[in-house]
Amino acid sequence: MAVQAGLTTGSHRGPVLVTGAAGFAGSHLAELLASTTDLVCWSREDRAPGLVPSARWQQIDLLDREQVRTAVRDLQPAQVYHLAGMPHVGASWDATTPTLAGNVLATHYLLDALRRAGVTARVLVTASATVYAPSDQPIAEDGSIAPGSPYALSKLAQEMRSLRGVVEDRLDVIVVRAFNHTGPRQTPAFAAPSFARQIALMERGALPPVIRAGNLTPRRDLSDVRDVVRAYAALMARGASGAIYNVASGIGRPIQAILDALVSRARVAVTVETDPSLLRPNDTAALVGDCGRLHRDTGWSPQIGFEQMLDDLLEYWRGQAPGSRL
C-alpha cells in the first residue's frame, strides 16, 4: 500500500527526502511513499536494483559535511525522514566510533545543513527504544532512561541533538523511539532474520539442522517493519513538533518464543544449541513499549500480526535464489 505524503508542514513545497533509503526500514518506507510526487532517496551506497525506481536516488555520505550542506541547499526538502545510521546493538561494542559517528555526527550534519539553508522542513528522526531502562511493564515515553550499550548511548545523543534543534534552531522535529521490528530484507545480524535464514538454508540441505543461539530469555516487543513505517508516515502528517513517540506493539515475547515459532514452521527437524560466542556483554532483560501517545495523536495501530510477520519473514528467506549469499 502506498500513501501520499501530505505537505502539511513547512512554508514551501519541496520533495520528500528519505535518508538511509536503501537500508532495511528505509527501503520499506520508500516503498510506502512510492506514490509521492517527488520522492528523493539518499543512500551511502548504490541503491538496490529495482528498489522504488520512481524515486530520485542520490548517493550521499552523511558524514561528509560539505556534501550534505550542498545537497540540502539544492534540494530544499519539505519533509525529511532520517533513517540513516548504524543499526546494530551487538556490533556497537566493537565499533563504537563508527556507531557514534553514524548516529550522532551524521544527524548533526543533516540538521545543521537544514538550519544553514533556512529550510523549514518537518524532520522525523528515528531514535531507539534501547535508551530505556529495562522494565517488566510496557514503557511510555516518560519511562526511565538508562542506555546499556554504545548503540543506545549514540541514539540518546542523537535524539538530544534533534530536540535541541527544536528549541535553539526552530526546526520542526519529531523523535521516534522504535522498539524491535523485523521483516523482509533485514540483515541476518539480527535474531529473527538470522533464525529464518538458517532454517531456509537447512531446508535446502545447505546447513546442518542445528541453530546456535545466544541468550533466548530476554523479552522483546517485535513489530512488522511495514507497520513501523506506516507509523512514521502517520507521524509526519499528524505528530506534534518536538514530541517523542514510541512505535511498538505493546506485546513482549521471549526471544525463545520467536525462535520456537520459526522452528515450528521449518520443513525439517531443527534442534537448538546455545553458543557462548553469541552472548552479549549486557543484554536488556525486557523491553516492551506503550504506544498510547502514537495512537492518540495519529490513530495508528498495528495491522500485521505476529504469525503473519514470521510467515512473511521465513518466506522471504526461502525465496532467495539458491546461488545467492543468504
TORLOSE-227666 format. One record per residue: residue in one letter; x, y, z of N, C-alpha, C in turn. Coordinates in steps of 0.02 Angstrom, whole numbers, plus 50000, padded with zeros to 5 digits. Layout:
aXYZXYZXYZ/...
END
This chain:
m500424994150000500005000050000500445006250000/a500305010949956500685017149953500265022849981/v500595027850009500245033650034500555039850004/q500145044949997500395051349975500605055250037/a501225057450039501455061250097501185068350091/g500755070150137500455076850134500955082050159/l501035087450121501495092650140501135097550186/t500995095250247500585099050293501005103750336/t501665103050333502085107450373502595110650327/g502905115950352503395119450313503055124750270/s503435129850251503145135450214503265134850139/h503535129350116503655128650045503485121550023/r503375120849959503265114249931503915111649903/g504145106149928504765103249906504715095749908/p505245092349891505225085049890505205082049960/v505025075649962505055071650023505715067850020/l506125068550071506775065450073506785059750124/v507055054050104507175048350149507915046950150/t508235047550208508935045550214508965038150234/g509505034850215509555027650229509035023650190/a508855026050130508295023050094508435016250065/a509065014350060509225007550036509295002550093/g509225004850154509275000450212508624996750225/f508594993350281508024989050297507374993050303/a507304996950357506685000850365506625006150312/g507195009150292507175014450242506885012050176/s507055005950155506795003350092506045002150095/h505804999750153505084998750161504725005450163/l505015010450194504705017050195504685019950124/a505235019250087505245021750018504695018449976/e504595012049986504055008649950503375011249971/l503285012650036502645015350060502505022150030/l503025026050020502955032849994503025033249918/a503015027449885503185027249814502725031549771/s502105032749793501655036849752501765044349763/t502215046149810502355053149821502605056349757/t502355062249742502515065549678503265066449669/d503605068749721504325069949716504665066949777/l504885060749769505215057049823505955056549807/v506375058749854507095058549846507375053749898/c507785049049876508055043949921508815044749924/w509075045349984509795045749994510055039050019/s510625037049992510965030950014511715032050009/r512075029450057512805029950055513095025649999/e512775019949988512985015449934512475016049877/d512625012649822512145012349767511505008949792/r510935011249766510305008149788510255001049762/a509824997149795509704990349773509354990349706/p509524985949661509214985849594508454985149600/g508094989249563507374988849560507004991749619/l507354994649666507034997349726506765004349713/v506105005049712505745011349702506045015349644/p505965012849583506255016349526505955023249512/s505355024549540505045031049529505375036649569/a505775034949619506105039949661506735042649627/r506945048449650507605051149630508105048649682/w508585044849661509095042049706509725046149702/q509995047849761510625051649765511095048049813/q511715047349793512215044149835512545049449878/i512355049549942512575054749989512905051550050/d513485053850068513815051750130513655056850184/l513245054950232513025059650284513595061750330/l514165058550326514745060650365515195065450326/d514985067350266515325072350227514935078850234/r515155083050280514775089050298514625093550237/e515125094650196515025099150139514555096150088/q514605089650077514155086450030513435086950055/v513335086050119512665086450148512395093550142/r512805098550158512585105450153512375107250081/t512775105150033512625106749964511995103249941/a511925096849959511345093049938510695095849968/v510715097650032510115100550064509945107250033/r510445111450022510325118049992510015117449922/d510255112549884509985111649817509295108449818/l509185104049865508565100149866507975104049897/q508105107749951507575111449986506975106950002/p507095101550040506545096750054506005099850098/a505395097550090504845099550134504765094750192/q504955088550182504915083450234505545079150231/v505805077350290506405073050293506265067350341/y506315061250317506305055350359507035053250367/h507305054050427508015052450438508085045550468/l508205040650425508265033650446508985031050441/a509435034950411510125032650403510465032050471/g510925027350477511305026650539511555019550548/m511915018650602512175012050621511645008550663/p511415002550643510814999750673510914994350726/h511514992050738511584985750774511864986650845/v511484984150894511694984650964512324980650976/g512324974250957512884969850972513534972250941/a513494974550878514104976650843514394983050872/s513984986850908514214993350934514764992650986/w514814986751018515344985851068516034985751036/d516074983250974516714982850939516804988450888/a516274992250876516294997650826515995004050856/t516255006050914515965011650950516035018250912/t516615019450884516725025750848516275026350787/p516235021250743515775021750686515045022350708/t514865019150763514175019650787514015026750809/l514455029850848514345036750870514335041550810/a514795040550764514815044950705514185044050663/g514005037850649513445036550604512775038750632/n512705038850698512065040550729512035047750755/v512585050350779512585056950809512845062250761/l513455061150737513755066250694513365067050629/a513145061650599512765062050537512115065950548/t511785064750604511165068450619511315075850629/h511865077350663512055084350672512185087750605/y512545084450560512685087450495512045088750456/l511565084050460510935084950423510535090750452/l510445091050517510055096350547510395103150539/d511055103150544511425109350535511365111850463/a511355107250415511265109250345510575112250333/l510065109450364509395112250358509365119250388/r509675120050446509675126650478510045131850434/r510625130050410511015134750370510665136550305/a510295131850276509945133150214509275136750225/g509085137550288508435140750302507845136550280/v507925129950279507395125550256506915124150313/t506265125050300505765124050353505435117250347/a505835112150338505575105350330505345102550398/r504875097950395504725093750453505205087850450/v505515086250506506025081050508505815075750558/l505795069450537505665063850581506315060150591/v506545059750653507185056450670507025049850705/t507295044450678507165037950707507705036350759/a507525037350822507965035550878507825028150896/s507845026350959507785019350976507525018351047/a507135013151056506885011351122507435008551167/t508025007251140508565004651182508815009851232/v508585016051226508785021151276508445019951343/y507905015951345507535014951407507885010051454/a507735010951518507925005951567507464999951561/p507714993851576507284987951574506684988851621/s506124985951602505524986351643505084980351630/d504744977951682504284972351674503614974651644/q503514981251642502894984051616503034987751550/p502514988451507502614992451446502844999551463/i503325001951426503655008351441503355013851399/a503135019251432502905025151397503495029951386/e503365035351351503895039951332504235043351391/d503905043551448504215046451508504555041151551/g504665035251523505005029951560505725031651576/s506005028151624506695029351645507185028051589/i507685032351584508195031851531508825028751561/a509085023651528509705020351552510005016551494/p510325019951446510625016451389511145011451411/g511085005251386511514999851410512024997451360/s512135001151306512624999151255512865005451220/p513445005051185513655010751145513135012851094/y512785008051065512245009651018511705013851052/a511465011551109510935015151144511165022151164/l511785022751186512055029251203512065033851142/s512245031151085512265035251024511565037451004/k511065033251015510385035150997510105040351045/l510295039951108510085045151156510395051851137/a511035051851120511355057951099511045060651034/q510855056250990510535058250927509885061950941/e509465059150985508825062350998508915068851037/m509405069151081509525075451118509745080951069/r510175079151022510375084050971509765086250929/s509335081550913508755083050872508275087750908/l508135086350971507675090551009507975097351025/r508625097751031508945104251039508815108650978/g508775105550919508635109250859507945112550860/v507465109550895506805112450902506835118850942/v507205118650997507235124351044507685129851018/e508275127950994508775133050977508745135250904/d508555130650859508585132250788507895132850756/r507365131950797506675132550774506525127550718/l506825121650723506685116350675506055112550696/d505715109750648505105105850660505305098450661/v505445095850721505725089050727505275084750770/i505185078550749504855073350787505355067750799/v505395065150860505845059650876505435053350887/v505645047950855505295041550861505755036550895/r505505033450948505865027950980505525021450959/a505805018350908505535012150883505785006250924/f505325001850943505524995650975505704990650920/n505884984550939506134979750890505644978650833/h505894978050772505474976450715505874972250666/t505514968350627505834963850580505414963250517/g505674959450469505314958550407505794957050350/p505544956350290505974955050232506514960350225/r507094958150204507684962250190508084964250252/q507864962350312508274963950371508894959550372/t509464962350386510084958650388510054953050440/p510344947150425510354941750474510814942950532/a511084948950539511444950650600510964951250659/f510314951650645509804951950697509494945050707/a509204943950766509004937250786508484934150740/a507914937350730507364934150693507574932550621/p507854937250583508064935350515508634930250514/s509054930250565509584925250569509284918250576/f508784917650621508454911150629508114909050564/a507754913750533507384912150472507854910250415/r508404913750409508894912150356509184905150366/q509364903650429509654897050442509154891550426/i508524892450443508014887450428507944886450353/a507944892050316507884891650243508474887650214/l509074888750240509654885050216509624877750236/m509374876350296509294869450318508804865650273/e508274869050254507774865850211508064864150143/r508564867850122508904866350058509454861050066/g509594859350128510154854750140510824858150140/a510834864850143511454868650140511764869750209/l511394868150262511644868650330511404862650369/p511794860350418511534855150463510954858150504/p510464854050523509854856650555509944858350629/v510434862650643510564864750712510634872450713/i510224875750753510274883050762510664884350825/r511194888250819511584890350877511374897450895/a511154898250957510874904650978511204907051042/g511124913551055511374916451117510844916151171/n510774921451209510294921751264509584922351236/l509164917551252508484917451225507954919651275/t508174921851334507684923551386507434930751383/p507804935651355507544942551355506874942951318/r506434947251344505784948551312505844954651268/r505584954051208505614959551160504924960851130/d504814967151113504204969451080504364969751006/l504124964750969504314964050899503734965650853/s503824970750810503314972750762503554971250691/d503074971350645503244970650574503474977450548/v504014977450510504294983750484503784987650443/r503334984250410502834987750369502354991750412/d502194989250472501804993150519502204999050546/v502834997950559503265003250587503315009150539/v503425007850475503495013450429502825016850416/r502265013250424501615016650422501555021550480/a501835019750537501825024350594502245030550578/y502815029650546503225035450528502835040250483/a502495037550433502115041850388501545045350424/a501215041750471500675044850509500935050450553/l501525049450582501815054750625502035060750583/m502285059550524502465065150481501865069550468/a501285066350460500665070150444500345073150506/r500365069650563499955071750619500315072050686/g500955070650688501325070850751501445077950775/a501575078750839501705085350869502445087050866/s502595092950843503295095150839503615095150908/g504225092750912504595092550975504415086751020/a503955082350997503735076751039504135070551024/i504125065951072504425059351066503865054251063/y503915049451017503395044351009503715037451009/n503415032851048503585025751042503215022750983/v503535018150948503195013950899503295006750922/a502755003450940502794996850972502144993150965/s502164986650976501554982550976501234982251045/g501644983451097501394982851166501404975751193/i501674971051154501694964051174502424961751180/g502604959051237503284956551247503314949051241/r503784946551203503884939351195504614937651207/p504754932051242505454929851246505724928251177/i506364929451167506664927651103506574920251090/q506554916351144506424909151137505774907851101/a505244911851116504594910851085504624912451010/i505014917450992505094919250922505454913650885/l505984911050915506344905450885505904899250879/d505544897750933505114891750931504584892350876/a504304898350867503794899350815504084898350746/l504704900550735505024899550670505204892150660/v505474888950712505654881850706505034877650691/s504464879450720503844875650708503624876050635/r503874881050598503704881850528504194878250482/a504734875750510505254872550469505004866150438/r505254864750378505074858650342505554852950356/v506024854050402506474848850426506494849250502/a506714843950534506774843950607507394848050626/v507284853050670507814857650689507924857250764/t508554857050785508724857450856509074864050870/v509074866050933509354872550954509894871351006/e510474874450997511024874051045511244881151064/t511464881851126511724888351149512444889151126/d512604895151099513274896751077513534902551119/p514004901251165514254906551209514534912651172/s514774911651111515064917251074514534922251052/l513894920251055513354924751035513054928451094/l513304927351154513054930851213513344937851215/r512924942851228513134949851230513394951651299/p513834956751303514084958951368513524961451414/n513004964451385512464967251425511814966551386/d511394961751405510774960451369510194962951411/t509804967751386509224970351421508714964851432/a508474963951494508034958451510507354958951477/a507074965051476506404965951448506344972951419/l506044973451360505954979851327505314979551287/v504774982251317504104982151288503824989151289/g503504991251235503304998151228502564999451239/d502425005451262501745008151267501685013451212/c501265012151162501205016851105500555020851108/g500315022051169499685025751177499715032751147/r500275036251155500325042951127500275042851051/l500605038151020500575037450947499865036150924/h499515031750958498825030050939498365036050948/r498445039651004498005045451017498105050950965/d498735052150946498875057750901498765056150827/t498815049750808498775048050737498245042850720/g498005039050770497545033550757497885027150735/w498555027150734498925021250712498835015450759/s498785009450731498825003250769499114997950722/p499434992850750499734987650707499204984050666/q499374982250605498924978650561499174971650545/i499814970450554500114963950535500264960150599/g499954954450608500024950550669500684946650671/f500824944050730501444940450743501534934550695/e501004930650684501054924750642501184926550570/q500834931550544500944933650475501654936450467/m501874940350516502544943150514503074937650506/l503024932350545503514926950540503424922850477/d502794921850455502684918450391503034922150335/d502944928750332503234932650278503984932950282/l504244933250344504974933350352505294926950327/l505004921250346505284914850325505204913850250/e504634915850222504534915150150505024919550111/y505204925250139505704929550106506354925750099/w506584922650153507234919050150507184912750108/r506614909550109506524903650065506554905749992/g506344911849977506304914249909506954916949880/q507474917349921508104919749895508394914549846/a508694916949793508954912549741509454907549770/p509424901249750509884896149778510614898149774/g510814901849723511504903749716511694910049752/s511214913449783511354919849815511664918749884/r511964924049910512274923549976511734924950029/l511454919750056510924920550107511224922850173/
END
